Amino acid sequence: MTEIIGIISNPRSRRNRKAAHAFEVLIGNHPEVRHRAFHEVSEVPECLRELAAEGVTHLIISGGDGTVQAVITELINGKPFPDHPKLSLIPSGMTNAIARDLGSTERPMRLLKRMIARISAGDPGERLERTVMTLDLGDDGPVIHGFLLGAIAFYEGTMLARRKVYRLGIHQSLGSKLSLLLSVLRVICYGPGERSGFGGERVTAVVDGRGGAPQELFLLVATTLSQVLPGIRPFWGTGPGRMKLTTITHPPRRFALAVLPALWGRPRPWMERLGYCSRRVERLECDLGSRVVFDGEILETDSGPGFRLSVGPTVAFQCF
């Protein structure tokens, strides 16, 4: 069966803005490809419904992590397609952690051109599966489906990156790694607190129905991806769970000695007793009151009882 290709794009994504003319030319040369662009997340459902009505069977998502999250969420919650389309990603955003985890590091227009050619020729590409995480903010809104959640120091590091690094025009994995380095150096030099901008928060976390005692946390990060950044895999726990969860208690003890082993997922024997904990889980309930970062999107939790994070369905991607 010949695939009908559809593209949903976020023209405000950084790399889409830079390649806007090249994108228009490429789409103009392929009138058989259906394309919808959205400027607000609220427009995603209608874009997907229109692509579904046009019979699209292979959907290409062109944007950053937030775009992938918005599209995957609507595909799961809204079910606009009678049959779930094949999915491919074009890394067109600022960090593109999801696409990079699938091995996509090529420039967007070059990848998109090759992708259209190979799909049109009947090449299915390589199928890679990732399990999504389902986030419920407890605010009576719809659940959100994504792949990487971070809080406390993760959130502060994200905001530091936006203030200090991304404004210099340094993006992609280089910008993220420089931001991580800057965050680590601030904590090492100034310690946790106001001077460094990295503090802690008193949190009650229930993991797979166990726990519930309040504790001071410095960092919380959870994902179903294999890495946070290229070479950065701060997970080492075992167990049957499909979601990787790492927490660090506040204040982080022997941080200068622990940070690299933690980031590389190679803990020292003494780290767990000092509050560096990693495990594989299925569910996390947390009364966190500060904001969380979910696939690069800043989400409020202080209007409700915190959040509930659980393992969701598995999504397949076709990689070229």
Kinemage of the C-alpha trace (Angstrom):
@kinemage 1
@onewidth
@group {chain A} dominant
@subgroup {mainchain}
@vectorlist {calphas} color= white
{ca met a 1} P 0.000 0.000 0.000
{ca thr a 2} L 1.269 3.457 -0.912
{ca glu a 3} L 1.616 5.649 2.143
{ca ile a 4} L -0.088 9.026 2.241
{ca ile a 5} L 2.376 11.381 3.912
{ca gly a 6} L 1.279 14.161 6.205
{ca ile a 7} L 3.376 16.732 8.053
{ca ile a 8} L 2.344 18.664 11.131
{ca ser a 9} L 4.789 21.452 11.930
{ca asn a 10} L 5.337 24.162 14.461
{ca pro a 11} L 6.636 27.149 12.442
{ca arg a 12} L 7.737 28.834 15.664
{ca ser a 13} L 10.191 26.044 16.478
{ca arg a 14} L 13.706 27.440 16.232
{ca arg a 15} L 15.021 25.361 13.344
{ca asn a 16} L 11.729 25.611 11.449
{ca arg a 17} L 11.984 29.404 11.584
{ca lys a 18} L 15.505 29.330 10.157
{ca ala a 19} L 14.529 26.962 7.335
{ca ala a 20} L 11.103 28.428 6.545
{ca his a 21} L 11.871 29.212 2.885
{ca ala a 22} L 13.560 25.863 2.240
{ca phe a 23} L 10.584 24.115 3.841
{ca glu a 24} L 8.113 25.948 1.592
{ca val a 25} L 10.136 25.036 -1.499
{ca leu a 26} L 10.351 21.387 -0.479
{ca ile a 27} L 6.618 21.114 0.201
{ca gly a 28} L 5.918 22.916 -3.081
{ca asn a 29} L 7.919 20.250 -4.913
{ca his a 30} L 5.809 17.507 -3.295
{ca pro a 31} L 2.152 18.435 -3.764
{ca glu a 32} L 1.183 14.888 -2.763
{ca val a 33} L 2.350 15.603 0.802
{ca arg a 34} L -0.322 17.023 3.102
{ca his a 35} L 0.877 19.721 5.481
{ca arg a 36} L -0.648 21.528 8.415
{ca ala a 37} L 1.088 24.140 10.578
{ca phe a 38} L -0.053 25.316 14.002
{ca his a 39} L 0.899 28.431 15.927
{ca glu a 40} L -0.840 27.546 19.195
{ca val a 41} L -1.109 24.148 20.875
{ca ser a 42} L -4.909 24.559 20.862
{ca glu a 43} L -4.781 24.237 17.054
{ca val a 44} L -3.184 20.761 17.114
{ca pro a 45} L -6.450 18.763 17.356
{ca glu a 46} L -7.953 20.454 14.301
{ca cys a 47} L -4.727 20.031 12.293
{ca leu a 48} L -4.699 16.318 13.071
{ca arg a 49} L -8.387 15.907 12.252
{ca glu a 50} L -7.811 17.554 8.870
{ca leu a 51} L -4.832 15.305 8.121
{ca ala a 52} L -6.856 12.265 9.151
{ca ala a 53} L -9.720 13.331 6.875
{ca glu a 54} L -7.236 13.511 3.982
{ca gly a 55} L -6.303 9.888 4.543
{ca val a 56} L -2.797 10.397 5.948
{ca thr a 57} L -1.181 7.093 6.932
{ca his a 58} L 2.355 8.293 7.777
{ca leu a 59} L 2.573 11.397 9.961
{ca ile a 60} L 5.800 13.389 10.201
{ca ile a 61} L 6.099 15.676 13.243
{ca ser a 62} L 8.381 18.661 12.628
{ca gly a 63} L 9.181 20.570 15.798
{ca gly a 64} L 10.819 20.299 19.187
{ca asp a 65} L 10.015 18.200 22.228
{ca gly a 66} L 6.982 20.312 23.102
{ca thr a 67} L 5.547 19.790 19.616
{ca val a 68} L 6.067 16.021 19.876
{ca gln a 69} L 4.368 16.041 23.281
{ca ala a 70} L 1.361 18.015 21.993
{ca val a 71} L 0.861 15.756 18.967
{ca ile a 72} L 1.346 12.484 20.867
{ca thr a 73} L -1.058 13.681 23.576
{ca glu a 74} L -3.774 14.433 21.039
{ca leu a 75} L -3.204 11.192 19.146
{ca ile a 76} L -3.707 9.238 22.384
{ca asn a 77} L -6.442 11.336 24.000
{ca gly a 78} L -8.406 12.507 20.966
{ca lys a 79} L -7.837 9.558 18.601
{ca pro a 80} L -8.363 11.682 15.439
{ca phe a 81} L -7.214 8.861 13.112
{ca pro a 82} L -9.368 5.756 12.556
{ca asp a 83} L -6.123 3.764 12.406
{ca his a 84} L -3.038 4.990 14.227
{ca pro a 85} L -0.661 6.452 11.596
{ca lys a 86} L 3.012 5.626 11.345
{ca leu a 87} L 5.076 8.345 13.035
{ca ser a 88} L 8.410 9.980 12.248
{ca leu a 89} L 10.175 12.933 13.864
{ca ile a 90} L 12.058 15.870 12.379
{ca pro a 91} L 14.236 17.516 15.103
{ca ser a 92} L 13.319 21.154 14.496
{ca gly a 93} L 13.204 22.551 18.026
{ca met a 94} L 15.679 23.889 20.538
{ca thr a 95} L 16.827 20.670 22.228
{ca asn a 96} L 15.054 17.732 20.518
{ca ala a 97} L 15.773 15.211 23.267
{ca ile a 98} L 13.093 12.811 22.006
{ca ala a 99} L 14.297 12.798 18.399
{ca arg a 100} L 17.913 12.481 19.506
{ca asp a 101} L 17.044 9.502 21.651
{ca leu a 102} L 15.782 7.877 18.459
{ca gly a 103} L 19.060 8.677 16.706
{ca ser a 104} L 17.930 11.714 14.682
{ca thr a 105} L 20.760 14.250 14.607
{ca glu a 106} L 20.663 15.327 10.947
{ca arg a 107} L 19.674 18.788 9.754
{ca pro a 108} L 15.871 18.986 9.430
{ca met a 109} L 15.497 19.800 5.722
{ca arg a 110} L 17.999 17.182 4.622
{ca leu a 111} L 16.291 14.563 6.784
{ca leu a 112} L 12.804 15.563 5.642
{ca lys a 113} L 13.780 15.374 1.967
{ca arg a 114} L 15.224 11.886 2.404
{ca met a 115} L 12.286 10.808 4.550
{ca ile a 116} L 9.709 11.809 1.922
{ca ala a 117} L 11.689 10.028 -0.804
{ca arg a 118} L 12.069 6.806 1.154
{ca ile a 119} L 8.482 6.676 2.404
{ca ser a 120} L 7.223 7.324 -1.133
{ca ala a 121} L 9.414 4.464 -2.371
{ca gly a 122} L 7.825 2.079 0.122
{ca asp a 123} L 10.729 2.012 2.600
{ca pro a 124} L 9.277 1.557 6.116
{ca gly a 125} L 12.474 2.675 7.872
{ca glu a 126} L 13.600 1.290 11.208
{ca arg a 127} L 10.857 0.834 13.805
{ca leu a 128} L 11.780 2.004 17.314
{ca glu a 129} L 9.382 1.950 20.247
{ca arg a 130} L 9.234 4.244 23.249
{ca thr a 131} L 6.863 4.082 26.203
{ca val a 132} L 5.200 7.366 27.051
{ca met a 133} L 4.635 8.739 30.543
{ca thr a 134} L 1.175 9.999 31.444
{ca leu a 135} L 1.080 13.141 33.587
{ca asp a 136} L -1.994 14.142 35.597
{ca leu a 137} L -1.661 17.563 37.230
{ca gly a 138} L -4.803 17.054 39.301
{ca asp a 139} L -6.397 20.218 37.912
{ca asp a 140} L -9.334 18.481 36.178
{ca gly a 141} L -7.620 19.048 32.826
{ca pro a 142} L -6.770 16.291 30.348
{ca val a 143} L -3.736 14.141 31.044
{ca ile a 144} L -0.560 14.897 29.105
{ca his a 145} L 1.646 12.284 27.478
{ca gly a 146} L 5.397 12.759 27.183
{ca phe a 147} L 8.823 11.331 27.750
{ca leu a 148} L 10.954 13.420 30.142
{ca leu a 149} L 9.968 15.153 33.383
{ca gly a 150} L 12.225 17.078 35.725
{ca ala a 151} L 11.674 19.191 38.823
{ca ile a 152} L 13.406 21.344 41.449
{ca ala a 153} L 17.074 21.592 40.310
{ca phe a 154} L 16.065 20.358 36.847
{ca tyr a 155} L 13.587 23.231 36.581
{ca glu a 156} L 16.098 25.769 37.913
{ca gly a 157} L 18.695 24.515 35.428
{ca thr a 158} L 16.206 24.864 32.574
{ca met a 159} L 15.449 28.457 33.535
{ca leu a 160} L 19.166 29.222 33.883
{ca ala a 161} L 19.704 27.857 30.363
{ca arg a 162} L 17.034 30.136 28.964
{ca arg a 163} L 18.446 33.186 30.739
{ca lys a 164} L 22.166 32.636 30.206
{ca val a 165} L 22.849 30.205 27.361
{ca tyr a 166} L 20.065 30.065 24.796
{ca arg a 167} L 20.011 33.853 24.527
{ca leu a 168} L 23.579 33.645 23.240
{ca gly a 169} L 22.340 31.599 20.310
{ca ile a 170} L 23.789 28.321 21.634
{ca his a 171} L 21.191 25.590 21.212
{ca gln a 172} L 20.806 21.859 20.607
{ca ser a 173} L 22.823 19.425 22.734
{ca leu a 174} L 25.767 21.851 23.001
{ca gly a 175} L 23.573 24.494 24.600
{ca ser a 176} L 22.008 21.951 26.941
{ca lys a 177} L 25.387 20.556 27.991
{ca leu a 178} L 26.796 24.048 28.599
{ca ser a 179} L 23.735 24.829 30.701
{ca leu a 180} L 24.250 21.631 32.675
{ca leu a 181} L 27.914 22.483 33.227
{ca leu a 182} L 27.017 26.002 34.372
{ca ser a 183} L 24.416 24.618 36.797
{ca val a 184} L 26.888 22.111 38.273
{ca leu a 185} L 29.591 24.754 38.689
{ca arg a 186} L 27.202 27.141 40.458
{ca val a 187} L 26.212 24.470 42.982
{ca ile a 188} L 29.850 23.436 43.544
{ca cys a 189} L 31.086 27.030 43.912
{ca tyr a 190} L 28.223 28.562 45.892
{ca gly a 191} L 26.449 25.571 47.396
{ca pro a 192} L 22.695 25.027 47.287
{ca gly a 193} L 20.682 28.092 48.158
{ca glu a 194} L 19.975 31.625 47.026
{ca arg a 195} L 23.497 32.336 45.792
{ca ser a 196} L 23.566 29.486 43.342
{ca gly a 197} L 19.853 29.621 42.579
{ca phe a 198} L 19.473 25.913 43.303
{ca gly a 199} L 17.524 25.060 46.428
{ca gly a 200} L 15.456 22.202 47.719
{ca glu a 201} L 11.813 21.483 48.372
{ca arg a 202} L 9.969 19.416 50.959
{ca val a 203} L 8.183 16.697 49.013
{ca thr a 204} L 6.033 13.694 49.787
{ca ala a 205} L 6.501 11.081 47.072
{ca val a 206} L 4.637 7.789 46.752
{ca val a 207} L 6.392 5.391 44.376
{ca asp a 208} L 4.392 2.386 43.143
{ca gly a 209} L 2.139 2.744 46.165
{ca arg a 210} L 4.996 2.792 48.671
{ca gly a 211} L 6.565 5.580 50.670
{ca gly a 212} L 4.817 8.768 51.635
{ca ala a 213} L 7.186 10.204 54.244
{ca pro a 214} L 8.072 13.860 53.566
{ca gln a 215} L 11.662 14.493 52.533
{ca glu a 216} L 13.774 17.377 51.288
{ca leu a 217} L 14.638 16.870 47.620
{ca phe a 218} L 17.211 18.695 45.534
{ca leu a 219} L 16.379 17.045 42.208
{ca leu a 220} L 13.765 14.784 40.675
{ca val a 221} L 13.921 13.476 37.097
{ca ala a 222} L 11.911 10.731 35.393
{ca thr a 223} L 11.937 9.440 31.827
{ca thr a 224} L 11.247 6.513 29.534
{ca leu a 225} L 14.015 7.618 27.165
{ca ser a 226} L 17.438 5.998 27.218
{ca gln a 227} L 19.212 9.320 27.888
{ca val a 228} L 18.544 12.931 28.842
{ca leu a 229} L 21.277 14.295 26.570
{ca pro a 230} L 23.844 12.483 24.432
{ca gly a 231} L 26.099 10.738 26.954
{ca ile a 232} L 24.021 11.925 29.936
{ca arg a 233} L 22.193 8.982 31.512
{ca pro a 234} L 21.557 9.746 35.202
{ca phe a 235} L 19.804 6.452 35.853
{ca trp a 236} L 21.156 3.247 37.331
{ca gly a 237} L 18.326 1.656 39.260
{ca thr a 238} L 16.955 -1.809 38.624
{ca gly a 239} L 13.518 -3.345 38.838
{ca pro a 240} L 10.593 -4.272 36.602
{ca gly a 241} L 9.322 -0.706 36.090
{ca arg a 242} L 9.439 0.916 32.667
{ca met a 243} L 10.019 4.456 33.956
{ca lys a 244} L 13.444 5.547 35.188
{ca leu a 245} L 13.328 7.750 38.296
{ca thr a 246} L 16.272 9.463 39.990
{ca thr a 247} L 16.103 11.693 43.052
{ca ile a 248} L 18.752 13.521 45.083
{ca thr a 249} L 18.048 14.653 48.615
{ca his a 250} L 18.673 18.223 49.770
{ca pro a 251} L 21.279 19.391 50.459
{ca pro a 252} L 23.240 17.221 48.003
{ca arg a 253} L 26.113 15.696 49.977
{ca arg a 254} L 29.604 15.297 48.492
{ca phe a 255} L 28.129 16.790 45.332
{ca ala a 256} L 31.454 17.517 43.617
{ca leu a 257} L 32.413 13.844 43.876
{ca ala a 258} L 28.969 12.450 43.070
{ca val a 259} L 27.850 14.589 40.147
{ca leu a 260} L 29.773 12.909 37.325
{ca pro a 261} L 29.040 9.324 38.435
{ca ala a 262} L 25.378 10.322 38.763
{ca leu a 263} L 25.229 11.941 35.316
{ca trp a 264} L 26.885 8.921 33.712
{ca gly a 265} L 24.723 6.403 35.574
{ca arg a 266} L 27.755 4.848 37.278
{ca pro a 267} L 27.212 5.447 40.999
{ca arg a 268} L 29.847 4.983 43.659
{ca pro a 269} L 29.003 2.524 46.473
{ca trp a 270} L 28.518 5.303 49.029
{ca met a 271} L 26.125 7.434 46.988
{ca glu a 272} L 22.817 5.757 47.837
{ca arg a 273} L 23.234 6.152 51.592
{ca leu a 274} L 23.925 9.867 51.002
{ca gly a 275} L 20.656 10.363 49.144
{ca tyr a 276} L 21.441 9.638 45.488
{ca cys a 277} L 18.655 7.230 44.568
{ca ser a 278} L 17.709 5.701 41.218
{ca arg a 279} L 15.064 3.078 40.494
{ca arg a 280} L 12.728 1.771 37.808
{ca val a 281} L 9.054 2.362 38.574
{ca glu a 282} L 5.552 2.384 37.122
{ca arg a 283} L 3.867 5.169 39.118
{ca leu a 284} L 4.860 8.287 41.016
{ca glu a 285} L 2.572 10.507 43.073
{ca cys a 286} L 4.129 13.711 44.311
{ca asp a 287} L 2.815 16.739 46.217
{ca leu a 288} L 5.441 19.006 44.667
{ca gly a 289} L 4.298 22.619 44.755
{ca ser a 290} L 6.764 24.169 42.313
{ca arg a 291} L 6.800 23.981 38.533
{ca val a 292} L 7.899 20.958 36.555
{ca val a 293} L 9.514 20.679 33.135
{ca phe a 294} L 7.814 18.131 30.893
{ca asp a 295} L 9.481 17.700 27.485
{ca gly a 296} L 10.776 21.253 27.708
{ca glu a 297} L 7.383 22.723 28.619
{ca ile a 298} L 7.021 24.525 31.959
{ca leu a 299} L 3.926 23.333 33.796
{ca glu a 300} L 2.336 24.668 36.961
{ca thr a 301} L 1.627 22.323 39.865
{ca asp a 302} L 0.965 24.867 42.611
{ca ser a 303} L -2.747 25.210 41.769
{ca gly a 304} L -3.489 21.591 42.644
{ca pro a 305} L -2.342 18.674 44.776
{ca gly a 306} L 0.885 18.093 42.858
{ca phe a 307} L 1.051 15.520 40.101
{ca arg a 308} L 0.651 11.862 39.279
{ca leu a 309} L 3.008 10.309 36.766
{ca ser a 310} L 2.473 6.831 35.390
{ca val a 311} L 3.572 4.596 32.557
{ca gly a 312} L 1.388 5.025 29.496
{ca pro a 313} L 1.105 3.263 26.132
{ca thr a 314} L 3.980 2.372 23.848
{ca val a 315} L 4.418 4.497 20.713
{ca ala a 316} L 6.284 3.297 17.614
{ca phe a 317} L 8.408 5.629 15.489
{ca gln a 318} L 9.734 4.981 11.979
{ca cys a 319} L 13.308 6.241 11.733
{ca phe a 320} L 15.206 6.966 8.520
